[in-house]
C-alpha cells in the first residue's frame, strides 16, 4: 500500500501540473481535484499525503477519489492499469499490440483513454492509430474512434494527434485513404481529432477537399457546416475559381465558436468583398474585445495582407501587439510567423524597409506547424517580393517570385501568382 500510494501521489502531480512545495500548493491541488471529480477531499488528508502532517495509511475512500481524478473508476482499476502512466511501458504495450496485428477491442481503447491522463502518451496512441491506418485495418479504426475519448485532451495534445495520424494517410494511395475517411467520418471523435483539427491547406485542392465534402454530408452540427462552407470558399478563392455562389451568413452561435473559426469567417468577409468598409471594421473590433486576439486574427491578418488593407492592419497590430506575440503553446511558431509577416507588410507600407527585413528575418519557416507550412510560406514569399520591389532589387524580386510560383502551382493556390505578378510586370 505504501509504494502504491506513493505512485498515485506522483501521478496526481503529473496530471495536475502542480508541484507541491507549500500549503498554498495543497490548497490549489484540493480545488483542482474537487472541481474535476465533483466530491470533496480533506485538506488535512492532502497535507498528510504530501508530508505536511504526520503520514497515515490513506483510506480507500481517499484512494478512490484520487483514482477518479486520474480517470479511473476505482482504486483497483488504477492499480491494474497504473503502468499506463509510464511512457516507456506504454510504448512497449503499443508495440506488442502491433506485433500481434489483432483487431482492436473496446477494453483496449478504454485503457488508451486512461493512459492519456499522462498527456505524453498521446504520441504512442497516435502512432498506434497510424499503424492501423497504414495497415488499412478499418474495423479496428472503427472500434478505436467509437470509444476514443478525445474530449479529455488539451488542444495541444489533440493537434499532435491530428498531425501524426493525418500524415499516415499521405502514405496511402488516394483511393485507399478516402475509403478509410469514408468509414470513419461519421464518428465525431474522428472528425474532431483529425480533419477538423488539422486544416490541410497543402491538399485543399486534392484529397482534403473531398474529406470536406464528406464532413458536409454528415451535417453533424452547424459548426461543422460553417467550417466546410468556409474551407470550400478558401479553396475556390486561393485557386482563382469562381466563388460568388458561396454565401455565408454570420453564425448564430458566434459566442460559442472557437476564435480561429470565427476569425476564418471574417477572413471570408474580407476576401469576398471589395474594399473593407467601416461596418466590417467595427464588427472585427467588437469581436476583438471578446476573444483572444492571437487566435481570432490567424485568418484575418492574411486576408488583410492579400487585400492590401494596410491601414486597418496597422491599427490592429499596434493595439494588440503584445497579445499577438503571446507564446502559450508548442505550436505558437505558426501564429508568430503569421503576425511577423503582417508586421513586415505594414512596415513596407510605411516605408520602414529595415524594420520589415528584421521582421522577416525572425520568421522560422522550418518550425511552423505542418498544417500551415505551405500556406504561410506563400505569404512569406509574397512579402519578400514586395520588400525587394520597394528596394528596387529586381533580381531578388524574380528569385522570390520563382519560389512562390513553384509552391503555388504545387498546391494549386494560383491567387498568389496573380497578386505577385503585378510586382514583376510593373
DRENDO-565580 format. One line per 8 residues: number of its first residue (from 1); for each residue x, y, z of C-alpha. Coordinates in nm, 2 decimals. Layout:
BEGIN
NUM = X Y Z; ...
# end
This chain:
BEGIN
1 = 0.00 0.00 0.00; 0.28 0.24 0.09; 0.45 0.21 -0.26; 0.12 0.22 -0.44; 0.01 0.54 -0.26; 0.35 0.69 -0.33; 0.30 0.63 -0.70; -0.05 0.77 -0.70
9 = 0.08 1.09 -0.54; 0.34 1.12 -0.82; 0.07 1.06 -1.08; -0.16 1.32 -0.92; 0.13 1.58 -0.96; 0.19 1.47 -1.32; -0.17 1.53 -1.42; -0.23 1.85 -1.22
17 = 0.10 2.01 -1.31; 0.11 2.14 -0.95; 0.45 2.09 -0.79; 0.38 2.06 -0.41; 0.62 2.28 -0.23; 0.40 2.46 0.03; 0.05 2.46 0.18; -0.07 2.70 -0.09
25 = 0.00 2.43 -0.35; -0.20 2.19 -0.14; -0.50 2.43 -0.15; -0.47 2.46 -0.53; -0.45 2.09 -0.57; -0.76 2.04 -0.34; -0.95 2.28 -0.56; -0.83 2.11 -0.88
33 = -0.93 1.76 -0.76; -1.27 1.87 -0.63; -1.35 2.06 -0.95; -1.26 1.75 -1.16; -1.42 1.48 -0.95; -1.71 1.67 -0.80; -1.67 1.54 -0.45; -1.48 1.69 -0.16
41 = -1.14 1.57 -0.03; -1.00 1.67 0.30; -0.74 1.95 0.32; -0.56 1.77 0.61; -0.58 1.44 0.41; -0.38 1.60 0.13; -0.14 1.76 0.38; -0.08 1.41 0.53
49 = -0.03 1.26 0.18; 0.23 1.52 0.09; 0.42 1.52 0.42; 0.29 1.84 0.58; 0.14 1.64 0.86; 0.24 1.30 1.00; 0.16 1.04 0.74; -0.10 0.77 0.78
57 = -0.22 0.50 0.55; -0.48 0.67 0.32; -0.83 0.53 0.34; -1.00 0.35 0.05; -1.23 0.65 0.01; -0.94 0.88 -0.04; -0.77 0.65 -0.28; -1.09 0.62 -0.48
65 = -1.12 1.00 -0.51; -0.76 1.03 -0.63; -0.81 0.74 -0.87; -1.12 0.90 -1.02; -0.93 1.23 -1.06; -0.67 1.03 -1.27; -0.95 0.89 -1.49; -1.01 0.55 -1.33
73 = -1.34 0.41 -1.19; -1.18 0.29 -0.87; -0.85 0.24 -0.69; -0.84 -0.12 -0.80; -0.89 0.00 -1.16; -0.59 0.23 -1.11; -0.38 -0.04 -0.96; -0.45 -0.27 -1.26
81 = -0.36 0.00 -1.51; -0.11 0.22 -1.34; 0.17 0.12 -1.58; -0.02 0.32 -1.84; 0.13 0.63 -1.68; 0.48 0.51 -1.75; 0.56 0.63 -2.11; 0.81 0.35 -2.17
89 = 0.59 0.07 -2.06; 0.30 0.21 -2.25; 0.51 0.23 -2.57; 0.61 -0.13 -2.53; 0.24 -0.22 -2.48; 0.16 -0.05 -2.81; 0.44 -0.23 -2.99; 0.31 -0.56 -2.86
97 = -0.03 -0.49 -3.00; 0.12 -0.40 -3.34; 0.32 -0.72 -3.35; 0.01 -0.93 -3.29; -0.18 -0.74 -3.56; -0.51 -0.85 -3.39; -0.82 -0.65 -3.43; -0.86 -0.38 -3.16
105 = -1.11 -0.44 -2.88; -1.32 -0.20 -2.68; -1.13 -0.27 -2.35; -0.80 -0.18 -2.51; -0.93 0.16 -2.63; -1.06 0.23 -2.28; -0.71 0.16 -2.15; -0.58 0.40 -2.41
113 = -0.82 0.66 -2.27; -0.70 0.60 -1.92; -0.33 0.63 -2.03; -0.40 0.98 -2.17; -0.42 1.12 -1.82; -0.04 1.12 -1.88; -0.06 1.35 -2.19; 0.28 1.24 -2.31
121 = 0.12 0.91 -2.41; -0.07 1.08 -2.69; 0.23 1.02 -2.92; 0.22 0.64 -2.85; -0.16 0.63 -2.91; -0.13 0.84 -3.23; 0.15 0.61 -3.35; -0.07 0.31 -3.30
129 = -0.36 0.47 -3.49; -0.10 0.55 -3.77; -0.02 0.17 -3.77; -0.39 0.08 -3.81; -0.43 0.34 -4.09; -0.12 0.22 -4.28; -0.23 -0.14 -4.24; -0.58 -0.05 -4.36
137 = -0.73 -0.21 -4.05; -1.07 -0.03 -4.09; -1.26 -0.25 -3.84; -1.00 -0.17 -3.57; -1.01 0.20 -3.65; -1.39 0.20 -3.62; -1.36 0.04 -3.27; -1.10 0.30 -3.17
145 = -1.29 0.60 -3.28; -1.62 0.46 -3.14; -1.47 0.47 -2.79; -1.19 0.73 -2.82; -1.24 1.00 -2.55; -1.09 1.29 -2.75; -1.27 1.55 -2.53; -1.03 1.48 -2.24
153 = -0.73 1.60 -2.45; -0.59 1.95 -2.44; -0.57 2.15 -2.77; -0.20 2.08 -2.79; -0.23 1.71 -2.75; -0.52 1.70 -3.00; -0.32 1.89 -3.25; -0.02 1.65 -3.21
161 = -0.26 1.35 -3.26; -0.41 1.51 -3.57; -0.07 1.58 -3.73; 0.07 1.23 -3.68; -0.24 1.05 -3.79; -0.31 1.28 -4.09; 0.04 1.21 -4.23; -0.03 0.84 -4.22
169 = -0.29 0.90 -4.49; -0.03 1.06 -4.71; 0.15 0.72 -4.73; -0.16 0.56 -4.89; -0.30 0.57 -5.24; -0.57 0.84 -5.25; -0.84 0.59 -5.32; -0.75 0.38 -5.01
177 = -0.71 0.69 -4.79; -1.06 0.82 -4.89; -1.21 0.48 -4.83; -1.08 0.49 -4.47; -1.20 0.85 -4.43; -1.55 0.75 -4.55; -1.56 0.47 -4.30; -1.46 0.70 -4.01
185 = -1.62 1.03 -4.10; -1.94 0.96 -3.91; -1.76 0.95 -3.58; -1.74 1.28 -3.40; -1.42 1.17 -3.23; -1.25 1.12 -3.57; -1.37 1.44 -3.72; -1.26 1.65 -3.43
193 = -0.92 1.47 -3.38; -0.84 1.47 -3.75; -0.98 1.66 -4.04; -1.14 1.94 -3.83; -0.82 1.98 -3.63; -0.55 1.95 -3.90; -0.65 2.22 -4.16; -0.47 2.08 -4.46
201 = -0.41 2.38 -4.69; -0.14 2.18 -4.88; -0.40 1.93 -5.00; -0.70 2.16 -5.02; -0.70 2.11 -5.40; -0.66 1.74 -5.36; -0.79 1.47 -5.13; -0.87 1.71 -4.84
209 = -1.15 1.89 -5.03; -1.31 1.55 -5.08; -1.29 1.50 -4.70; -1.45 1.84 -4.65; -1.74 1.72 -4.87; -1.77 1.41 -4.66; -1.80 1.61 -4.34; -2.05 1.84 -4.51
217 = -2.27 1.54 -4.59; -2.26 1.43 -4.23; -2.41 1.77 -4.14; -2.34 1.68 -3.77; -2.39 2.03 -3.65; -2.40 2.40 -3.75; -2.03 2.45 -3.66; -1.91 2.17 -3.89
225 = -2.12 2.31 -4.17; -1.98 2.66 -4.12; -1.63 2.51 -4.13; -1.69 2.32 -4.45; -1.86 2.62 -4.62; -1.56 2.84 -4.53; -1.30 2.59 -4.64; -1.49 2.54 -4.97
233 = -1.47 2.92 -5.02; -1.10 2.94 -4.94; -1.03 2.65 -5.18; -1.20 2.84 -5.46; -1.06 3.18 -5.37; -0.70 3.07 -5.35; -0.73 2.86 -5.66; -0.87 3.16 -5.86
241 = -1.20 2.98 -5.92; -1.55 3.14 -5.92; -1.68 3.17 -5.56; -1.98 3.41 -5.59; -2.23 3.13 -5.53; -2.08 3.08 -5.18; -2.28 3.30 -4.94; -2.21 3.25 -4.57
249 = -2.42 3.43 -4.30; -2.28 3.55 -3.97; -2.31 3.24 -3.74; -2.59 3.24 -3.49; -2.38 3.07 -3.22; -2.08 3.30 -3.27; -2.03 3.35 -2.90; -1.96 2.97 -2.86
257 = -1.74 2.94 -3.16; -1.37 2.87 -3.13; -1.19 3.20 -3.20; -1.00 3.07 -3.51; -1.32 2.95 -3.67; -1.49 3.28 -3.62; -1.18 3.46 -3.75; -1.19 3.24 -4.05
265 = -1.55 3.37 -4.12; -1.42 3.73 -4.10; -1.14 3.63 -4.33; -1.40 3.52 -4.58; -1.59 3.85 -4.54; -1.27 4.05 -4.62; -1.16 3.84 -4.92; -1.51 3.80 -5.08
273 = -1.59 4.17 -5.07; -1.44 4.49 -5.22; -1.26 4.74 -5.01; -1.32 4.68 -4.64; -1.59 4.92 -4.51; -1.64 5.08 -4.17; -1.92 4.83 -4.07; -1.69 4.53 -4.12
281 = -1.40 4.70 -3.94; -1.62 4.78 -3.64; -1.75 4.43 -3.63; -1.40 4.29 -3.61; -1.30 4.55 -3.35; -1.60 4.44 -3.14; -1.51 4.08 -3.16; -1.15 4.15 -3.07
289 = -1.27 4.28 -2.73; -1.44 3.95 -2.66; -1.17 3.70 -2.78; -0.80 3.61 -2.76; -0.66 3.82 -3.05; -0.37 3.58 -3.12; -0.63 3.31 -3.21; -0.91 3.52 -3.36
297 = -0.67 3.70 -3.61; -0.50 3.39 -3.75; -0.70 3.41 -4.07; -0.79 3.78 -4.06; -0.44 3.92 -4.09; -0.35 3.71 -4.40; -0.68 3.83 -4.56; -0.59 4.19 -4.49
305 = -0.24 4.13 -4.64; -0.39 3.99 -4.96; -0.64 4.28 -4.99; -0.37 4.53 -4.91; -0.58 4.68 -4.63; -0.27 4.82 -4.46; -0.43 5.10 -4.25; -0.67 4.86 -4.07
313 = -0.39 4.60 -4.04; -0.16 4.86 -3.89; -0.43 4.97 -3.63; -0.48 4.61 -3.52; -0.12 4.53 -3.48; -0.05 4.85 -3.29; -0.33 4.79 -3.05; -0.28 4.41 -2.99
321 = 0.10 4.38 -3.05; 0.17 4.21 -2.71; -0.12 3.97 -2.73; -0.04 3.87 -3.09; 0.31 3.76 -2.99; 0.19 3.57 -2.69; 0.35 3.22 -2.66; 0.12 2.98 -2.49
329 = 0.16 2.65 -2.67; 0.42 2.44 -2.86; 0.27 2.54 -3.20; 0.30 2.91 -3.14; 0.57 2.94 -3.40; 0.30 2.93 -3.67; 0.10 3.22 -3.52; 0.41 3.42 -3.46
337 = 0.53 3.37 -3.82; 0.19 3.48 -3.94; 0.20 3.80 -3.74; 0.56 3.88 -3.82; 0.47 3.87 -4.19; 0.17 4.10 -4.11; 0.40 4.34 -3.93; 0.65 4.33 -4.21
345 = 0.37 4.41 -4.46; 0.28 4.72 -4.25; 0.64 4.83 -4.23; 0.68 4.80 -4.60; 0.37 5.01 -4.65; 0.51 5.27 -4.41; 0.85 5.27 -4.59; 1.03 5.11 -4.29
353 = 1.22 4.87 -4.50; 1.49 4.79 -4.24; 1.22 4.71 -3.98; 1.04 4.49 -4.24; 1.36 4.30 -4.31; 1.41 4.24 -3.93; 1.05 4.11 -3.91; 1.11 3.86 -4.19
361 = 1.44 3.75 -4.05; 1.26 3.64 -3.74; 1.03 3.41 -3.93; 1.12 3.04 -3.88; 0.96 2.86 -4.16; 1.11 2.52 -4.06; 0.93 2.54 -3.72; 0.58 2.62 -3.85
369 = 0.31 2.37 -3.77; 0.29 2.13 -4.07; -0.08 2.22 -4.14; 0.02 2.58 -4.22; 0.37 2.54 -4.36; 0.30 2.59 -4.74; 0.02 2.84 -4.67; 0.24 3.07 -4.45
377 = 0.54 3.02 -4.68; 0.34 3.17 -4.97; 0.27 3.48 -4.77; 0.64 3.49 -4.67; 0.75 3.49 -5.04; 0.48 3.74 -5.14; 0.60 3.98 -4.87; 0.97 3.93 -4.97
385 = 0.87 4.02 -5.33; 0.70 4.34 -5.21; 1.00 4.43 -4.99; 1.26 4.38 -5.27; 1.03 4.56 -5.51; 1.04 4.88 -5.30; 1.42 4.83 -5.27; 1.43 4.81 -5.65
393 = 1.63 4.48 -5.61; 1.46 4.31 -5.91; 1.70 4.01 -5.90; 1.56 3.92 -5.56; 1.21 4.00 -5.67; 1.24 3.75 -5.95; 1.41 3.49 -5.73; 1.13 3.50 -5.47
401 = 0.86 3.51 -5.74; 1.01 3.19 -5.89; 0.98 3.02 -5.54; 0.63 3.15 -5.49; 0.52 3.04 -5.83; 0.66 2.69 -5.78; 0.49 2.64 -5.45; 0.16 2.80 -5.56
409 = 0.15 2.57 -5.86; 0.23 2.27 -5.64; -0.07 2.32 -5.41; -0.29 2.50 -5.67; -0.31 2.84 -5.49; -0.28 3.04 -5.81; -0.42 3.36 -5.64; -0.07 3.42 -5.51
417 = 0.07 3.42 -5.86; -0.19 3.66 -5.98; -0.11 3.91 -5.69; 0.26 3.87 -5.72; 0.26 3.93 -6.10; 0.19 4.30 -6.07; 0.53 4.34 -5.90; 0.70 4.16 -6.18
425 = 0.52 4.33 -6.46; 0.54 4.69 -6.31
# end
